[in-house]
Amino acid sequence: MKISNKELFKIAEDESTDSDFLKEIWYTSRSIKVRKAIASNPNCGADVLRAAARLYLEEVLLNPGFEMLKLFDSDPWIKNISSVYDDPEKYLLQSRYSVYRSQDADQLSRAALLSPKCTAESTALAFDFLPVSSIKRIISSEKTKLRLRSILSEAYDSKITYLSMEGVFKAWDAGLINTRELGSYIRLRGGATSQSCRKGVYVKTFRKLSKEYLEEKTDDSLRAIAIIFLFSRGSCLRWIEYDLIEDHLPVIAEALTAAINLEKRDLSNSKRTCPNIKSSLKNISGLFTSIAWHSVPYADRKDNLGRFFYLVNKHNLSHYQWGNFKKCWPAIRFESDFCKELEELPIAAQAFYARAGCMGDWVHLGANNARLRIVENVNEWLYKSGGVGNLLYNQVSLKKIIALTDNVVIP
């Protein structure tokens, strides 16, 4: 005769039911309610508790029978779970590498998060071990979710974040922090071009955040992506380069503007505060040209001169030295054939490419080509519009060489 789930539940929660019968019910019933009752029953055996911990760890840890098992059972799993629950920070710090390699890493990390002694540091360590699905399972309890949010908030308010970049991404994906907080946590973690995480987590987070930005166009999502671009290592940006489209240009421009401002602040400060800012400028400007130039078919690149000028003006980046970094080449560091096309554009566009270092660092007066004509016309136009202080160049060497940057050494 088949026993109904209602009857099984009564048997499962009855503390007089022996461990063998509970084990039989566990492996035959698929009812969540019945299985939770078994996990909470003090008579439940160690093997069933271990199986139950995968789905109902909170019930297992709060089971009075688990306390007895901790005292008398020699099972290593029982001892490890009880140790991490009693003092998560101590256990994870001492055993973090063995935990990471352990097949019980998921359960041990979840036990740390469920512990009433869980701290910001143990939360960060647990997040490094756990997939987002397990974190979501833990915070399905509203009480646990509020407690973990409070732990993270208190750490942030004290200007300390123990979370790695991966931990921040997982906290956001699980819903423990919002998009505005995501950007704030990344910014608090370290300097420009200093942060990284596993490729799978980084790409997944970017794609989810990108979808939010493209669909909702919120300021929070724009700033969060811009901050991630600014603080990520170059290797991370290469992972998502082919996910970028023209709609991402405002985000990239926001990140590039922030990097430019950081560089200006450093140049005016005797103590450098952001040593990696040059790398950040290279990486982010490379993303911009990847979309605005490299995505253009080769046959159309000469025609793209005007469009690129329009885009940099649209995003207020016309004064950036685009020709300085190899990541922007060959997009805007071009030879004489491009100069012929450029000569057909308005003088403002010619001035932009000349001042951005796109036509090289110097030109010879005897060349008599499009490059020389552009340089001379731009210099005259700049003089008329801004005077001597606005010139592209103000002297010519005895060898008739016009230096367009300070890097040129004339022998």
C-alpha positions as CSV (number, residue, x, y, z in Angstrom):
1,M,0.0,0.0,0.0
2,K,1.4,3.4,-1.0
3,I,1.8,6.0,1.7
4,S,0.7,9.5,0.9
5,N,3.1,12.5,1.3
6,K,1.0,13.8,4.1
7,E,1.5,10.6,6.1
8,L,5.2,10.4,5.1
9,F,5.6,14.0,6.5
10,K,4.2,13.0,9.8
11,I,6.5,10.0,10.0
12,A,9.5,12.1,8.9
13,E,9.0,14.7,11.6
14,D,8.3,12.2,14.3
15,E,11.4,12.0,16.5
16,S,10.6,8.4,17.4
17,T,11.1,7.3,13.8
18,D,14.4,5.3,13.6
19,S,17.3,6.3,11.4
20,D,16.9,3.3,9.0
21,F,13.3,4.1,8.2
22,L,14.2,7.8,7.7
23,K,16.9,6.7,5.3
24,E,14.4,4.6,3.4
25,I,11.9,7.5,3.1
26,W,14.7,9.9,2.0
27,Y,15.7,7.7,-0.9
28,T,12.1,6.9,-2.0
29,S,10.3,10.2,-1.5
30,R,10.8,13.3,-3.8
31,S,8.7,15.6,-1.7
32,I,10.6,18.7,-0.6
33,K,8.5,19.1,2.5
34,V,9.1,15.4,3.5
35,R,12.8,15.7,2.9
36,K,13.2,18.9,4.9
37,A,11.5,17.1,7.8
38,I,14.0,14.3,7.5
39,A,16.9,16.7,7.5
40,S,15.5,18.3,10.7
41,N,14.9,15.0,12.5
42,P,17.3,14.3,15.4
43,N,17.4,10.6,14.5
44,C,18.7,11.2,11.0
45,G,21.9,9.3,10.3
46,A,25.2,10.9,9.1
47,D,25.0,9.5,5.6
48,V,21.5,11.0,5.1
49,L,22.5,14.3,6.7
50,R,25.4,14.5,4.2
51,A,23.0,13.8,1.3
52,A,20.5,16.3,2.7
53,A,23.1,19.0,3.1
54,R,23.3,19.5,-0.7
55,L,19.8,21.0,-0.8
56,Y,18.8,21.6,2.8
57,L,22.0,22.6,4.6
58,E,20.3,25.1,7.0
59,E,17.9,22.3,8.3
60,V,20.9,20.0,8.7
61,L,23.0,22.5,10.7
62,L,20.0,23.4,13.0
63,N,19.2,19.7,13.5
64,P,19.7,18.9,17.3
65,G,21.0,15.5,16.2
66,F,23.8,17.2,14.2
67,E,25.2,18.6,17.5
68,M,25.4,15.0,18.9
69,L,27.1,13.8,15.7
70,K,29.7,16.5,16.1
71,L,30.6,15.0,19.5
72,F,30.7,11.3,18.8
73,D,30.9,10.8,15.0
74,S,34.4,10.5,13.5
75,D,33.2,11.2,9.9
76,P,35.5,13.9,8.4
77,W,32.6,15.6,6.7
78,I,30.8,16.0,10.0
79,K,33.9,17.4,11.6
80,N,34.7,19.8,8.7
81,I,31.1,21.1,8.4
82,S,30.9,21.7,12.2
83,S,34.3,23.4,12.2
84,V,33.4,25.9,9.5
85,Y,30.0,26.5,11.0
86,D,31.4,27.2,14.5
87,D,34.2,29.5,13.2
88,P,34.0,30.2,9.5
89,E,36.7,32.8,9.2
90,K,39.3,30.7,11.1
91,Y,38.5,27.5,9.1
92,L,38.5,29.1,5.7
93,L,41.6,31.1,6.3
94,Q,43.5,28.0,7.5
95,S,42.1,25.6,5.0
96,R,41.2,27.7,2.0
97,Y,43.3,25.7,-0.5
98,S,42.2,22.4,0.8
99,V,38.6,23.6,0.7
100,Y,38.9,24.8,-2.9
101,R,40.2,21.3,-3.9
102,S,37.6,19.5,-1.8
103,Q,34.5,17.9,-3.3
104,D,32.7,19.4,-0.3
105,A,33.8,23.0,-1.1
106,D,30.2,24.0,-2.0
107,Q,28.7,22.7,1.3
108,L,31.6,24.0,3.4
109,S,31.3,27.5,1.9
110,R,27.5,27.5,2.3
111,A,27.9,26.5,6.0
112,A,30.2,29.5,6.5
113,L,27.5,31.8,5.1
114,L,24.8,30.3,7.3
115,S,26.9,30.6,10.4
116,P,25.8,33.3,12.9
117,K,29.6,34.0,13.3
118,C,30.0,34.8,9.5
119,T,32.1,38.0,9.0
120,A,32.9,40.1,5.9
121,E,36.1,38.3,5.4
122,S,34.6,34.8,5.7
123,T,31.8,35.9,3.3
124,A,34.5,37.0,0.8
125,L,36.3,33.7,1.1
126,A,33.1,31.7,0.7
127,F,32.1,33.7,-2.4
128,D,35.3,32.7,-4.1
129,F,34.4,29.0,-3.7
130,L,30.7,29.2,-4.5
131,P,28.9,29.4,-7.8
132,V,26.1,32.0,-8.1
133,S,23.5,29.3,-8.0
134,S,24.6,28.2,-4.5
135,I,24.6,31.8,-3.2
136,K,21.1,32.2,-4.5
137,R,20.0,29.0,-2.8
138,I,21.5,30.4,0.5
139,I,19.7,33.7,0.3
140,S,16.4,32.2,-0.6
141,S,15.9,32.7,3.1
142,E,15.1,36.4,3.5
143,K,16.6,36.4,7.0
144,T,20.0,35.1,5.6
145,K,19.8,37.6,2.7
146,L,19.3,40.6,5.0
147,R,22.1,39.4,7.3
148,L,24.6,39.0,4.4
149,R,23.6,42.4,2.9
150,S,24.2,44.0,6.3
151,I,27.7,42.4,6.6
152,L,28.7,43.7,3.1
153,S,27.2,47.1,3.8
154,E,29.0,47.5,7.1
155,A,32.3,46.6,5.5
156,Y,31.8,49.0,2.7
157,D,30.8,51.8,5.1
158,S,34.1,51.3,6.9
159,K,35.9,51.8,3.4
160,I,37.0,48.1,3.5
161,T,35.8,45.5,1.0
162,Y,37.1,42.0,1.4
163,L,35.4,40.9,-1.7
164,S,37.5,40.2,-4.8
165,M,36.3,41.4,-8.2
166,E,34.8,37.9,-8.6
167,G,33.1,38.1,-5.3
168,V,31.6,41.5,-6.2
169,F,30.3,40.2,-9.5
170,K,28.8,37.2,-7.8
171,A,27.1,39.3,-5.1
172,W,25.6,41.5,-7.8
173,D,24.5,38.5,-9.9
174,A,22.8,36.9,-6.8
175,G,21.0,40.1,-6.0
176,L,22.9,41.0,-2.7
177,I,24.0,44.3,-4.1
178,N,22.4,46.5,-6.8
179,T,24.0,48.0,-9.9
180,R,24.9,51.3,-8.3
181,E,26.6,49.4,-5.5
182,L,28.4,47.2,-8.0
183,G,30.3,50.1,-9.4
184,S,31.0,51.5,-5.9
185,Y,32.5,48.2,-4.7
186,I,34.8,47.9,-7.7
187,R,36.0,51.4,-7.4
188,L,36.7,50.9,-3.7
189,R,38.8,47.7,-4.4
190,G,41.8,49.2,-6.0
191,G,43.4,51.3,-8.7
192,A,43.0,51.5,-12.5
193,T,43.9,48.4,-14.5
194,S,44.5,46.4,-11.3
195,Q,41.6,43.9,-11.0
196,S,40.7,40.6,-12.6
197,C,38.8,37.4,-12.1
198,R,38.0,34.1,-13.8
199,K,37.0,34.6,-17.5
200,G,33.7,32.8,-17.2
201,V,32.5,35.0,-14.3
202,Y,33.8,38.2,-16.0
203,V,32.1,37.5,-19.3
204,K,28.8,36.4,-17.8
205,T,28.7,39.5,-15.6
206,F,29.5,41.9,-18.4
207,R,26.9,40.3,-20.7
208,K,24.2,40.5,-18.0
209,L,25.1,44.1,-17.1
210,S,25.4,45.0,-20.8
211,K,21.9,43.7,-21.4
212,E,20.6,45.8,-18.6
213,Y,22.3,48.9,-20.0
214,L,21.2,48.3,-23.6
215,E,17.6,47.7,-22.6
216,E,17.1,50.2,-19.9
217,K,19.9,52.9,-20.5
218,T,20.1,53.6,-16.8
219,D,22.8,55.9,-15.4
220,D,23.7,53.2,-12.8
221,S,24.4,50.6,-15.5
222,L,26.4,53.0,-17.6
223,R,28.6,54.1,-14.6
224,A,29.0,50.5,-13.5
225,I,30.3,49.3,-16.9
226,A,32.5,52.4,-17.2
227,I,34.1,51.7,-13.8
228,I,34.6,48.1,-14.6
229,F,36.4,49.1,-17.9
230,L,38.6,51.6,-15.9
231,F,39.6,49.2,-13.2
232,S,39.9,45.9,-15.2
233,R,43.2,44.5,-16.5
234,G,43.7,44.5,-20.2
235,S,43.3,40.8,-20.5
236,C,39.8,41.1,-19.1
237,L,38.8,43.7,-21.7
238,R,40.0,41.4,-24.5
239,W,37.6,38.7,-23.3
240,I,34.6,41.0,-24.0
241,E,35.9,43.1,-26.9
242,Y,33.8,41.2,-29.5
243,D,30.6,41.7,-27.5
244,L,30.9,45.5,-27.9
245,I,28.7,47.4,-30.4
246,E,28.3,51.1,-31.2
247,D,25.7,51.4,-28.5
248,H,28.5,50.9,-26.0
249,L,30.4,53.9,-27.1
250,P,28.8,56.2,-24.5
251,V,30.0,53.8,-21.8
252,I,33.5,53.6,-23.2
253,A,33.6,57.4,-23.6
254,E,32.6,57.8,-19.9
255,A,35.5,55.4,-18.9
256,L,38.0,57.1,-21.1
257,T,37.0,60.6,-19.8
258,A,37.5,59.4,-16.3
259,A,40.9,58.0,-17.2
260,I,41.9,61.3,-18.8
261,N,40.9,63.2,-15.7
262,L,42.9,60.8,-13.5
263,E,45.9,61.4,-15.7
264,K,45.5,65.1,-15.4
265,R,45.2,64.9,-11.7
266,D,48.4,62.8,-11.5
267,L,50.3,65.2,-13.7
268,S,49.4,68.1,-11.3
269,N,50.2,66.0,-8.2
270,S,53.8,65.5,-7.1
271,K,52.8,62.2,-5.6
272,R,51.4,59.8,-8.2
273,T,48.2,58.3,-7.1
274,C,47.4,56.1,-10.1
275,P,50.5,54.5,-11.6
276,N,48.6,52.3,-14.1
277,I,46.6,55.1,-15.7
278,K,48.6,54.9,-18.9
279,S,47.7,51.3,-19.4
280,S,44.0,52.1,-18.7
281,L,44.1,54.9,-21.3
282,K,45.6,52.5,-23.9
283,N,43.1,49.7,-23.2
284,I,40.0,51.9,-23.2
285,S,40.9,54.0,-26.3
286,G,41.6,50.6,-27.9
287,L,38.0,49.6,-27.2
288,F,36.7,52.8,-28.7
289,T,38.7,52.4,-32.0
290,S,37.8,48.7,-32.1
291,I,34.1,49.7,-32.5
292,A,34.5,53.0,-34.4
293,W,37.2,51.8,-36.8
294,H,38.3,48.2,-36.8
295,S,34.7,47.0,-37.3
296,V,34.6,49.0,-40.6
297,P,35.3,46.9,-43.7
298,Y,38.8,47.5,-45.1
299,A,37.6,49.0,-48.3
300,D,35.5,51.6,-46.5
301,R,38.2,52.8,-44.0
302,K,39.2,55.9,-45.9
303,D,35.6,56.9,-46.0
304,N,35.4,56.3,-42.2
305,L,37.7,59.3,-41.5
306,G,34.7,61.7,-41.3
307,R,32.6,59.3,-39.3
308,F,35.3,58.7,-36.7
309,F,35.8,62.5,-36.4
310,Y,32.0,62.8,-35.8
311,L,32.0,60.1,-33.1
312,V,34.9,61.6,-31.1
313,N,33.3,65.0,-31.2
314,K,29.9,63.5,-30.2
315,H,31.5,62.0,-27.1
316,N,33.7,65.1,-26.3
317,L,37.0,63.2,-27.0
318,S,38.4,65.3,-29.8
319,H,41.3,66.6,-27.7
320,Y,42.5,63.1,-26.8
321,Q,45.9,62.1,-28.3
322,W,44.5,59.2,-30.3
323,G,47.7,58.6,-32.3
324,N,49.8,57.9,-29.2
325,F,48.9,54.3,-28.6
326,K,49.5,51.3,-30.7
327,K,46.1,49.9,-29.6
328,C,44.5,52.6,-31.8
329,W,46.7,51.7,-34.8
330,P,46.3,51.3,-37.7
331,A,42.9,52.9,-37.1
332,I,44.1,56.5,-36.8
333,R,47.8,56.4,-37.4
334,F,47.9,56.5,-41.2
335,E,50.1,57.0,-44.2
336,S,50.0,59.4,-47.2
337,D,47.1,57.6,-49.0
338,F,44.8,58.4,-46.0
339,C,46.1,62.0,-46.0
340,K,44.7,62.5,-49.5
341,E,41.3,61.5,-48.3
342,L,41.6,63.7,-45.2
343,E,42.5,66.7,-47.4
344,E,38.9,66.5,-48.8
345,L,37.4,66.9,-45.3
346,P,36.6,70.2,-43.4
347,I,39.6,71.9,-41.9
348,A,38.3,71.1,-38.4
349,A,38.6,67.4,-39.1
350,Q,42.1,67.9,-40.5
351,A,43.0,69.8,-37.4
352,F,41.7,67.0,-35.2
353,Y,43.8,64.3,-36.9
354,A,46.9,66.5,-37.0
355,R,46.7,67.4,-33.3
356,A,45.8,63.8,-32.3
357,G,49.2,62.6,-33.7
358,C,47.5,60.5,-36.4
359,M,49.8,61.7,-39.2
360,G,53.0,60.9,-37.4
361,D,55.4,63.0,-35.3
362,W,57.1,65.1,-38.0
363,V,56.9,66.2,-41.7
364,H,59.6,67.5,-44.1
365,L,59.0,70.9,-45.8
366,G,60.4,69.4,-49.1
367,A,57.8,66.6,-49.2
368,N,55.2,68.6,-51.2
369,N,52.5,66.1,-50.4
370,A,49.0,65.9,-48.8
371,R,50.5,65.5,-45.3
372,L,52.5,68.7,-45.6
373,R,49.6,70.7,-47.1
374,I,47.3,69.6,-44.2
375,V,49.9,70.5,-41.6
376,E,50.4,74.0,-43.1
377,N,46.7,74.6,-43.6
378,V,45.8,73.5,-40.1
379,N,48.6,75.6,-38.6
380,E,47.3,78.7,-40.3
381,W,43.7,77.9,-39.4
382,L,44.6,77.4,-35.7
383,Y,46.5,80.7,-35.7
384,K,43.5,82.6,-37.0
385,S,41.2,81.0,-34.5
386,G,43.3,80.9,-31.4
387,G,46.6,82.9,-31.9
388,V,50.2,81.8,-31.3
389,G,49.3,79.7,-28.3
390,N,47.1,77.5,-30.4
391,L,49.6,76.5,-33.1
392,L,50.3,73.0,-34.3
393,Y,54.0,73.9,-34.6
394,N,55.8,77.2,-34.2
395,Q,59.3,76.5,-35.6
396,V,61.1,74.7,-38.4
397,S,64.6,73.1,-38.0
398,L,67.5,74.0,-40.2
399,K,67.0,70.6,-41.9
400,K,63.4,71.8,-42.8
401,I,61.8,69.3,-40.5
402,I,58.6,70.3,-38.7
403,A,58.2,68.5,-35.4
404,L,54.6,67.9,-34.5
405,T,55.3,66.4,-31.0
406,D,57.9,66.8,-28.3
407,N,59.2,63.3,-28.9
408,V,61.0,64.2,-32.1
409,V,64.8,64.3,-31.9
410,I,66.4,66.2,-34.8
411,P,70.1,65.3,-35.2
